[in-house]
Amino acid sequence: MGVDDIIIASDCLDEINEVKSCLSTKFKMKDLGKLNYFFGVSVMQTKNEVFLEQSAYTKSLLSRFGMDNANSVATPVDVNADLVTTSDEVEECDKDLYQSAVGSHVKFVGGWCILKLPTLYKT
């Protein structure tokens, strides 16, 4: 069994080194340095902040579901519309595509966020 990646995070560099040392006695591993990209999230770090951004993932989702040329709107549906079925014939949707879209939306947590980490790097 193999693990491709692991993220070790702490505000204490000594703790990070201790975990890495312990893991390296049991597993073959190498340190890839600071985290830049993981599971569709771009990670940018400064001394006091970590920026998480998902624009690449967002663009791939829009393309995957044929919406890469869609225009954004604040509210995509008329919130005052009365939704009623006008006939007995209801167009079936692709169940797998729908479930995939919902699952992808659950993973999408927004465009970006900033984490304030004042003690991330101790000097």
ABEGO torsion letter per residue (X at the ends): XBBABBBBBBABAAAAAAAAAAAAAABBBBBAEBBABBGGBBBBBBAABBBBBAAAAAAAAAAAAGAAABBBBABABBAABBBBBABABBBBBBAAAAAAAAAAAAABAEABBBBBBAAABBX
